[in-house]
C-alpha cells in the first residue's frame, strides 16, 4: 500500500483554506488528507524538523515526495481535476513552473497581509 497523500497548509489563512478546499485531487491521486500547519499533527513537526518553513509555503506530500511552496502549487495544479471553472483556471495559471515561481511571492504576501488584518500571527511567531 502506498503512502497517503497529504497537504499541510495554514488553517488560519482564508486563501489557503479556500485553495485546498476547491482543488479536486481525488480522481487523480485518491484521498488527500488536509492538515492544518497549526495543529499538533506529528507530520507538521517532522516537516519543520526537516527544514521546511511552513510560513514560506504549503507542503504537498505524495508517494513519499515532498513538494514545498511554489513547487507544491505547481504539482497540485497538474493533478487537479479540470472539473469546475476554478480548477480549470488553476490548471492553466500554474501549469508553468516559471510562472508559478513568479506568482508565488504575491500569494505569500496576500497570506501575510490577510493574517495581519485578521489579527493572526504567522506560523513562526505563534505561541
TORBA-754821 format. One record per residue (C-alpha): residue in three letters; residue number from 1; x, y, z. Coordinates in steps of 0.5 Angstrom, whole numbers, plus 500, padded with zeros to 3 digits. Layout:
BEGIN
   residu   num    c1    c2    c3
      Ala   NUM     X     Y     Z
...
// end
This chain:
BEGIN
   residu   num    c1    c2    c3
      Unk     1   500   500   500
      Unk     2   503   507   498
      Unk     3   504   513   503
      Unk     4   497   517   503
      Unk     5   498   524   500
      Unk     6   497   530   505
      Unk     7   497   538   504
      Unk     8   500   542   510
      Unk     9   497   549   510
      Unk    10   496   555   515
      Unk    11   489   554   517
      Unk    12   488   561   519
      Unk    13   490   564   512
      Unk    14   483   564   509
      Unk    15   486   564   502
      Unk    16   490   557   504
      Unk    17   483   555   507
      Unk    18   480   556   500
      Unk    19   485   554   496
      Unk    20   486   547   499
      Unk    21   478   546   499
      Unk    22   477   548   492
      Unk    23   482   544   488
      Unk    24   480   537   487
      Unk    25   485   532   487
      Unk    26   481   525   489
      Unk    27   481   523   482
      Unk    28   488   524   480
      Unk    29   491   521   487
      Unk    30   486   518   491
      Unk    31   484   521   498
      Unk    32   488   527   500
      Unk    33   489   529   508
      Unk    34   489   536   509
      Unk    35   493   538   515
      Unk    36   493   545   519
      Unk    37   500   547   520
      Unk    38   498   550   527
      Unk    39   496   543   529
      Unk    40   500   538   533
      Unk    41   500   533   528
      Unk    42   507   530   528
      Unk    43   508   530   521
      Unk    44   508   538   522
      Unk    45   513   537   527
      Unk    46   517   533   522
      Unk    47   517   537   516
      Unk    48   519   543   521
      Unk    49   525   539   524
      Unk    50   527   537   516
      Unk    51   528   544   515
      Unk    52   521   546   511
      Unk    53   519   553   513
      Unk    54   511   553   513
      Unk    55   511   561   513
      Unk    56   514   560   506
      Unk    57   509   556   503
      Unk    58   505   550   504
      Unk    59   507   543   503
      Unk    60   504   537   499
      Unk    61   507   530   500
      Unk    62   505   525   495
      Unk    63   508   518   494
      Unk    64   514   520   499
      Unk    65   516   526   495
      Unk    66   515   533   499
      Unk    67   513   539   495
      Unk    68   514   546   498
      Unk    69   512   553   496
      Unk    70   511   554   489
      Unk    71   513   547   487
      Unk    72   507   545   491
      Unk    73   502   549   488
      Unk    74   505   547   481
      Unk    75   505   540   482
      Unk    76   498   541   485
      Unk    77   495   544   479
      Unk    78   498   539   475
      Unk    79   494   534   479
      Unk    80   488   538   480
      Unk    81   481   535   476
      Unk    82   479   540   470
      Unk    83   472   540   473
      Unk    84   470   547   475
      Unk    85   472   554   473
      Unk    86   477   555   479
      Unk    87   480   548   478
      Unk    88   481   550   470
      Unk    89   484   557   472
      Unk    90   488   554   477
      Unk    91   491   549   472
      Unk    92   492   554   467
      Unk    93   495   559   471
      Unk    94   500   554   475
      Unk    95   502   550   469
      Unk    96   509   553   468
      Unk    97   514   552   474
      Unk    98   517   559   472
      Unk    99   510   563   472
      Unk   100   508   559   479
      Unk   101   515   561   482
      Unk   102   514   569   479
      Unk   103   507   569   482
      Unk   104   508   565   489
      Unk   105   511   571   492
      Unk   106   505   575   491
      Unk   107   501   569   494
      Unk   108   505   569   500
      Unk   109   505   577   501
      Unk   110   497   576   501
      Unk   111   497   571   506
      Unk   112   501   575   511
      Unk   113   497   581   510
      Unk   114   491   577   511
      Unk   115   494   574   517
      Unk   116   496   581   520
      Unk   117   489   584   518
      Unk   118   485   579   522
      Unk   119   490   579   528
      Unk   120   493   573   527
      Unk   121   501   571   527
      Unk   122   505   568   522
      Unk   123   507   560   524
      Unk   124   514   562   526
      Unk   125   511   568   531
      Unk   126   506   564   535
      Unk   127   506   562   542
// end
